[in-house]
Amino acid sequence: MPDDLAEVYRTTYRALVRFLYRKVWDADRAEDLAQEAFTRALERRPENPRGWLFVVAANMARDEARRAARERRHLTLLSGEQPAAAPPSDETLHAELQRSRVRAALEQLTPRDREVLLLWDSGLSYDEIAEQTGLARGAVSTTLARARRRLVEAYEAGSERSHVARG
Amino acid sequence: MSHVDEGTLHAYLDGELPGAEMSRFTAHLAECVDCRARLEEERALVQRARDLLALVAPPSSRARKRAHPWRRLRLPLAWAATVALAFAIGRYEESARPGREVKSDRVEPPIVAPPVVATRPAAPHPGPRASIPSSGTAAQREVAATPTAVMAQEAVAPPPPPPPAPAVDLDSVRHFLAQAPVLLPGAPVRRVTRAPDGIVVEQQLESGEIIRLYERQALAVQPPAAAKAAPQPSARRTAALDNAAAGAPPGGERLARYVGSLRVEITGPLPADSLSKLLDLVK
């Protein structure tokens, strides 16, 4: 691996996995896709590898979501028999519930808001986000502000709904 | 300067406010109580959003290993193999001493063989091996040296022929198996394809390896002539495995078991012992 790309790998790999995970919601798949993105970067030698990797990763995640949707149609019934697992502890259940609420809240954002928020959380700068999304630099901050607010509001609305449902 | 907008507050909090704007912003902030209050609100919002996102970080690979029991099998198996290898070498050295009588009715474990490539079982070895090979991969040594792996290896056959057919739908699966297929719990199904008299389910282990479960109705299986004692549907292993365990010449069966009314064979790039354990988990 060339030095510059090796450095990008060292500083960006975990962030890229995190970015992908929040799109495909499968840790192994996220790692596979991140590695695939780096493999492509090795072949293509892009000028700005960091930004390029996130563009490629976002495209791969989109393709992955389509493929997963097709597979689910085929395999829902095949995987119907789940193994009997030990009942989870209250703590595990609570953590899982929180995760699913955050995930649901993220999915309520517009694609643009979600993308900007996830890119920022992956460590990209405003300039890099602007370049990747085509937004003006000044629009990145307002998009980010809106995305954060909507994420928190959607999460809290989800929590309230579940409290009401439980009485 | 009029009150600052939300975007400017976030850019400031993110350390992304350009120099020229920064001085105007700080000057305004120094004299505007409202904007200072809003800044604190936005700071809390930024932190809250960051905390929420942290909840959906991918699980660490350590946590994932804990969630998938077969990952835990590998180290103990490697240790078992090491101990067994030391034991086997010790026995060899002992038997190679001059004047030492050697038992000849024992099946010698084949030392050099790929871990999951089929070997037709060798006839019982007439005497001690001429030499202990000094090369071979760790995986080869692991499989060869583990006593239980010996019988498993004799029983492992090549994977079913690569399925030419595309992924099958549920109707076809039900047609071939008369029920839903059985699976290795917790491993994502990558593909389900047709086989001549059943189906092949490919599942991916947490470690990335793909295992194949070749499933067919038990009634459709013709027991080979060599295996006179046909396995009962409840048998955990095939007749060949049982024969091998008893020291009898193995019949060349695959590593298989019966799950309900299905016969399930397993193949994959893992030591035979690991495949055997995985097969036990199939339900």
HADDOCK unambig.tbl for C-alpha pairs under 7 A between the chains (distance, minus, plus):
assign (segid A and resid 18 and name CA) (segid B and resid 57 and name CA) 5.98 0.50 0.50
assign (segid A and resid 18 and name CA) (segid B and resid 58 and name CA) 6.05 0.50 0.50
assign (segid A and resid 21 and name CA) (segid B and resid 58 and name CA) 6.03 0.50 0.50
assign (segid A and resid 27 and name CA) (segid B and resid 58 and name CA) 5.55 0.50 0.50
assign (segid A and resid 27 and name CA) (segid B and resid 59 and name CA) 6.78 0.50 0.50
assign (segid A and resid 74 and name CA) (segid B and resid 169 and name CA) 6.27 0.50 0.50
assign (segid A and resid 78 and name CA) (segid B and resid 180 and name CA) 6.37 0.50 0.50
assign (segid A and resid 78 and name CA) (segid B and resid 181 and name CA) 6.66 0.50 0.50
assign (segid A and resid 82 and name CA) (segid B and resid 185 and name CA) 6.73 0.50 0.50
assign (segid A and resid 83 and name CA) (segid B and resid 185 and name CA) 5.70 0.50 0.50
assign (segid A and resid 99 and name CA) (segid B and resid 55 and name CA) 5.84 0.50 0.50
assign (segid A and resid 99 and name CA) (segid B and resid 56 and name CA) 5.76 0.50 0.50
assign (segid A and resid 102 and name CA) (segid B and resid 52 and name CA) 6.37 0.50 0.50
assign (segid A and resid 126 and name CA) (segid B and resid 16 and name CA) 6.91 0.50 0.50
assign (segid A and resid 141 and name CA) (segid B and resid 7 and name CA) 4.62 0.50 0.50
assign (segid A and resid 141 and name CA) (segid B and resid 8 and name CA) 6.85 0.50 0.50
assign (segid A and resid 141 and name CA) (segid B and resid 10 and name CA) 6.08 0.50 0.50
assign (segid A and resid 141 and name CA) (segid B and resid 11 and name CA) 5.51 0.50 0.50
assign (segid A and resid 142 and name CA) (segid B and resid 6 and name CA) 6.57 0.50 0.50
assign (segid A and resid 142 and name CA) (segid B and resid 7 and name CA) 4.07 0.50 0.50
assign (segid A and resid 145 and name CA) (segid B and resid 6 and name CA) 6.64 0.50 0.50
assign (segid A and resid 145 and name CA) (segid B and resid 7 and name CA) 6.03 0.50 0.50
assign (segid A and resid 145 and name CA) (segid B and resid 10 and name CA) 6.12 0.50 0.50
assign (segid A and resid 148 and name CA) (segid B and resid 45 and name CA) 6.98 0.50 0.50
assign (segid A and resid 148 and name CA) (segid B and resid 46 and name CA) 6.66 0.50 0.50
assign (segid A and resid 148 and name CA) (segid B and resid 49 and name CA) 5.57 0.50 0.50
assign (segid A and resid 149 and name CA) (segid B and resid 45 and name CA) 6.82 0.50 0.50
assign (segid A and resid 151 and name CA) (segid B and resid 49 and name CA) 6.81 0.50 0.50
assign (segid A and resid 152 and name CA) (segid B and resid 49 and name CA) 6.12 0.50 0.50
